[in-house]
Amino acid sequence: MSTQKTNACLFLAALIWGLAFVAQQMGMDYLEPFSFNGIRFLIGSVILLPVIFYSDQKRKLYLKEVPPLDKKLLLIAGLWCGIPLAFASAVQQIALVYSPAGKVGFLTAMYILVVPILGIFFRKKITPNIWIGVLIAVAGMYLLCMSGGFTLTKGDSFAIFCAFIFALQIMAIDHYSPKTDVLRLACLEFFIASVINLFFAFLLETPTLSGISHAILPLLYTGVLSSGVAYTLQVVAQKYAQPTIAALLMSLESVFSVLGGWLILHQNLSLRETFGCVLMFAAIILAQLPEKK
């Protein structure tokens, strides 16, 4: 895949994810968090089945011998990617109950700073840009979340926790996507995330057919586009993209989430919160700049 196509895939994924915050918040009017996520990831998994079938037929047509698939590796990869996706999406959905879509979008984007910090435990070098970015992001979070002093709202706390779990999911995809079939990995990842969310939905919530029918448009958007399309674009693109460019492009979801909340849900941020968003986005960009040699 060319660099232009890879970057286009990540940009489109960020756009879809950013607007998905609006759809997720609208869906919460009718379904509880685990129920909503369980159904949306099930839709995302099912929608990929014909894509996988078409891809297999195309490979058989152009390749004389199709290499065998390591099913054990695929299952392990699906579990390592699907479990954090399940819990990160659930925590994010809970955060949307208490905080606006734009704020949750920006706090979720903190995963781009969390990923290199977690890399310390794997003995990866952390550049000065990243440390400066972390400090700026902390200042941005303070302006965005702590308008009443040194207190976090419940929604803000969930969104920040969500960023840490998403960081684990991104690291898992970086590790496994070059080693197995990316479409099957995405499909299995969604299915595992769906099973986990549906388990907790029937255990802790009361999903109804009426709620599902009323939330059908948000479910279709997040199931088909946010899950089926955007997460698949992420898995495919991360196989070829430079990590710096990939992280920077995916961070644009935070901008699109604010724009979506403003245009569609009429959620206005205060001047203080807006400046906090600007600082956080600047931190995200700074953290991804290559170090001068």
C-alpha positions as CSV (number, residue, x, y, z in Angstrom):
1,M,0.0,0.0,0.0
2,S,1.4,3.4,-0.9
3,T,2.0,6.2,1.6
4,Q,-0.8,8.3,0.2
5,K,-3.3,5.5,0.5
6,T,-2.2,4.6,4.0
7,N,-2.5,8.2,5.2
8,A,-5.9,8.5,3.5
9,C,-7.1,5.4,5.4
10,L,-6.0,6.8,8.7
11,F,-7.5,10.2,8.0
12,L,-10.8,8.7,7.0
13,A,-10.8,6.5,10.2
14,A,-10.2,9.5,12.4
15,L,-13.1,11.4,10.7
16,I,-15.4,8.4,11.2
17,W,-14.4,7.9,14.8
18,G,-14.7,11.7,15.6
19,L,-18.3,11.8,14.4
20,A,-19.0,8.5,16.0
21,F,-18.8,10.2,19.4
22,V,-22.0,12.0,18.4
23,A,-23.7,8.8,17.3
24,Q,-22.6,7.0,20.5
25,Q,-24.1,9.8,22.7
26,M,-27.3,9.7,20.7
27,G,-27.6,6.0,21.1
28,M,-27.2,6.3,24.9
29,D,-30.7,7.8,25.0
30,Y,-32.1,4.3,24.3
31,L,-29.5,1.7,25.2
32,E,-27.1,1.3,28.1
33,P,-23.3,1.1,27.4
34,F,-22.7,-2.6,27.3
35,S,-25.8,-3.2,25.2
36,F,-25.0,-0.6,22.7
37,N,-21.4,-1.8,22.2
38,G,-22.3,-5.4,22.1
39,I,-24.7,-4.8,19.2
40,R,-22.5,-2.4,17.3
41,F,-19.4,-4.7,17.4
42,L,-21.6,-7.7,16.3
43,I,-22.7,-5.6,13.3
44,G,-19.1,-4.7,12.6
45,S,-18.0,-8.4,12.7
46,V,-20.9,-9.6,10.5
47,I,-20.3,-6.8,8.0
48,L,-16.7,-8.0,7.4
49,L,-17.7,-11.6,6.5
50,P,-18.5,-10.9,2.8
51,V,-15.4,-8.7,2.6
52,I,-13.2,-11.6,3.8
53,F,-14.9,-13.9,1.3
54,Y,-14.3,-11.5,-1.5
55,S,-10.7,-11.0,-0.5
56,D,-10.1,-14.8,-0.3
57,Q,-11.5,-15.2,-3.8
58,K,-9.4,-12.4,-5.2
59,R,-6.2,-13.9,-3.6
60,K,-7.0,-17.4,-5.1
61,L,-7.4,-15.7,-8.5
62,Y,-4.0,-13.9,-8.5
63,L,-1.9,-16.3,-6.3
64,K,-1.1,-19.8,-7.5
65,E,-0.6,-20.9,-3.9
66,V,-2.2,-19.2,-0.9
67,P,0.0,-19.5,2.2
68,P,-1.7,-21.4,5.1
69,L,-3.3,-19.4,7.9
70,D,-1.9,-19.9,11.4
71,K,-5.3,-20.2,13.2
72,K,-3.7,-20.4,16.7
73,L,-1.8,-17.1,16.1
74,L,-5.0,-15.5,14.8
75,L,-7.0,-16.5,17.9
76,I,-4.3,-15.2,20.2
77,A,-4.1,-11.9,18.2
78,G,-7.9,-11.6,18.3
79,L,-8.0,-12.0,22.1
80,W,-5.2,-9.6,22.7
81,C,-6.8,-7.0,20.5
82,G,-10.5,-7.7,21.2
83,I,-10.4,-7.7,25.0
84,P,-8.9,-4.2,25.4
85,L,-11.2,-3.0,22.6
86,A,-14.2,-4.4,24.5
87,F,-13.4,-2.7,27.8
88,A,-12.1,0.6,26.3
89,S,-15.3,1.1,24.2
90,A,-17.4,0.2,27.3
91,V,-15.6,2.7,29.5
92,Q,-15.8,5.3,26.7
93,Q,-19.5,4.8,26.4
94,I,-20.0,5.3,30.1
95,A,-18.0,8.5,29.9
96,L,-20.4,9.8,27.3
97,V,-23.2,9.5,29.8
98,Y,-21.6,12.2,32.0
99,S,-19.5,14.3,29.6
100,P,-20.0,16.0,26.2
101,A,-18.8,14.2,23.1
102,G,-16.1,16.8,22.3
103,K,-14.5,16.6,25.8
104,V,-14.6,12.7,25.8
105,G,-13.0,12.8,22.3
106,F,-10.1,14.9,23.4
107,L,-9.4,13.0,26.6
108,T,-9.6,9.7,24.6
109,A,-6.9,11.0,22.3
110,M,-4.5,11.0,25.2
111,Y,-3.8,7.4,24.2
112,I,-1.3,8.8,21.7
113,L,0.8,10.0,24.6
114,V,0.1,6.9,26.7
115,V,1.5,4.6,24.0
116,P,5.1,5.8,24.2
117,I,5.0,6.1,28.0
118,L,4.0,2.4,28.2
119,G,6.8,1.7,25.8
120,I,9.3,2.5,28.7
121,F,8.4,-0.9,30.1
122,F,9.5,-2.5,26.8
123,R,12.8,-0.5,26.9
124,K,11.8,1.8,24.1
125,K,13.5,5.2,23.9
126,I,11.3,8.2,24.9
127,T,12.3,11.4,23.1
128,P,12.3,14.9,24.8
129,N,9.4,15.9,22.6
130,I,7.2,13.3,24.2
131,W,8.0,14.4,27.7
132,I,7.3,18.0,26.9
133,G,4.1,16.9,25.2
134,V,3.0,15.1,28.3
135,L,3.5,18.2,30.4
136,I,1.5,20.3,28.0
137,A,-1.3,17.7,27.8
138,V,-1.5,17.7,31.6
139,A,-2.0,21.5,31.5
140,G,-4.6,21.0,28.8
141,M,-6.5,18.4,30.8
142,Y,-6.5,20.7,33.8
143,L,-8.2,23.5,31.8
144,L,-10.5,21.1,30.1
145,C,-11.6,19.0,33.1
146,M,-10.9,20.9,36.4
147,S,-12.9,24.1,36.0
148,G,-14.1,23.7,39.6
149,G,-10.6,23.1,41.1
150,F,-8.6,19.9,41.6
151,T,-11.6,17.6,40.9
152,L,-12.4,15.4,37.9
153,T,-16.0,14.7,36.9
154,K,-17.0,11.1,36.7
155,G,-17.2,11.3,32.9
156,D,-13.7,12.8,32.7
157,S,-12.2,10.1,34.9
158,F,-13.8,7.4,32.7
159,A,-12.5,9.1,29.5
160,I,-8.9,9.2,30.8
161,F,-9.1,5.6,31.9
162,C,-10.4,4.7,28.5
163,A,-7.3,6.3,26.9
164,F,-5.0,3.9,28.8
165,I,-7.0,0.9,27.7
166,F,-7.1,2.1,24.0
167,A,-3.3,2.4,24.2
168,L,-3.0,-1.3,25.0
169,Q,-5.3,-2.1,22.1
170,I,-3.1,0.0,19.7
171,M,0.1,-1.7,20.9
172,A,-1.5,-5.1,20.4
173,I,-2.5,-4.2,16.8
174,D,1.0,-2.9,16.1
175,H,2.4,-6.2,17.3
176,Y,0.0,-8.6,15.6
177,S,-1.2,-6.9,12.4
178,P,2.0,-7.7,10.4
179,K,1.9,-11.4,11.5
180,T,-1.6,-12.5,10.4
181,D,-4.5,-11.7,8.0
182,V,-5.7,-8.2,8.9
183,L,-9.3,-8.6,7.8
184,R,-9.7,-11.8,9.8
185,L,-8.0,-10.1,12.8
186,A,-10.4,-7.2,12.6
187,C,-13.5,-9.5,12.3
188,L,-12.4,-11.7,15.3
189,E,-11.5,-8.6,17.3
190,F,-15.0,-7.2,16.9
191,F,-16.6,-10.6,17.6
192,I,-14.7,-11.0,20.9
193,A,-15.5,-7.4,21.9
194,S,-19.2,-8.0,21.1
195,V,-19.3,-11.3,23.2
196,I,-17.8,-9.6,26.2
197,N,-20.1,-6.5,26.0
198,L,-23.2,-8.6,25.5
199,F,-22.3,-10.8,28.5
200,F,-22.1,-7.8,30.7
201,A,-25.2,-6.3,29.1
202,F,-27.4,-9.3,30.0
203,L,-25.7,-9.5,33.4
204,L,-26.0,-5.8,34.4
205,E,-28.4,-4.1,32.0
206,T,-31.9,-4.6,30.5
207,P,-31.6,-4.3,26.7
208,T,-35.0,-4.2,25.0
209,L,-36.1,-4.6,21.3
210,S,-37.8,-1.2,21.6
211,G,-34.5,0.4,22.7
212,I,-32.6,-1.3,19.8
213,S,-35.2,-0.1,17.2
214,H,-35.0,3.5,18.5
215,A,-31.2,3.4,18.4
216,I,-30.9,1.7,15.0
217,L,-29.3,4.7,13.2
218,P,-26.6,5.3,15.8
219,L,-26.0,1.5,15.9
220,L,-25.7,1.2,12.1
221,Y,-23.3,4.2,12.0
222,T,-21.1,2.9,14.8
223,G,-21.4,-0.7,13.7
224,V,-20.9,-0.4,10.0
225,L,-18.7,2.7,9.8
226,S,-17.0,3.2,13.1
227,S,-16.4,-0.5,13.8
228,G,-16.6,-2.3,10.4
229,V,-14.9,0.3,8.3
230,A,-12.8,2.6,10.6
231,Y,-11.2,-0.1,12.9
232,T,-10.5,-2.2,9.8
233,L,-8.8,0.8,8.2
234,Q,-6.7,1.2,11.3
235,V,-5.7,-2.5,11.4
236,V,-4.8,-2.5,7.6
237,A,-3.0,0.9,7.7
238,Q,-1.0,0.2,10.8
239,K,0.5,-2.7,8.9
240,Y,2.2,-0.3,6.5
241,A,2.2,3.2,8.1
242,Q,5.1,4.9,9.9
243,P,4.1,5.0,13.6
244,T,4.6,8.8,13.8
245,I,2.4,9.6,10.9
246,A,-0.2,7.0,11.9
247,A,-0.5,8.4,15.5
248,L,-0.7,12.0,14.3
249,L,-3.5,11.2,11.8
250,M,-5.5,9.2,14.2
251,S,-5.3,12.0,16.8
252,L,-7.5,14.1,14.4
253,E,-10.5,12.2,15.8
254,S,-10.4,14.5,18.8
255,V,-10.9,17.5,16.5
256,F,-13.7,15.9,14.6
257,S,-15.4,14.9,17.8
258,V,-15.5,18.5,19.0
259,L,-16.7,19.7,15.6
260,G,-19.4,17.0,15.5
261,G,-20.6,17.8,19.0
262,W,-20.8,21.5,18.1
263,L,-22.5,21.1,14.7
264,I,-24.9,18.3,15.5
265,L,-25.5,18.3,19.2
266,H,-25.0,22.0,19.8
267,Q,-22.5,21.3,22.6
268,N,-20.5,24.5,23.2
269,L,-17.3,24.5,25.1
270,S,-16.2,27.5,27.3
271,L,-13.2,29.6,26.3
272,R,-11.2,27.9,29.1
273,E,-12.2,24.4,27.9
274,T,-11.5,25.4,24.2
275,F,-8.0,26.5,25.2
276,G,-7.5,23.2,27.0
277,C,-8.4,21.4,23.9
278,V,-5.9,23.5,21.9
279,L,-3.1,22.7,24.4
280,M,-3.9,18.9,24.3
281,F,-4.0,18.8,20.5
282,A,-0.7,20.8,20.4
283,A,0.8,18.2,22.8
284,I,-0.3,15.3,20.7
285,I,1.3,16.9,17.6
286,L,4.5,17.7,19.5
287,A,4.8,14.2,20.8
288,Q,4.8,12.8,17.3
289,L,7.4,15.2,15.8
290,P,10.6,13.4,14.8
291,E,13.6,14.2,16.9
292,K,16.3,16.3,15.2
293,K,19.6,14.4,14.6
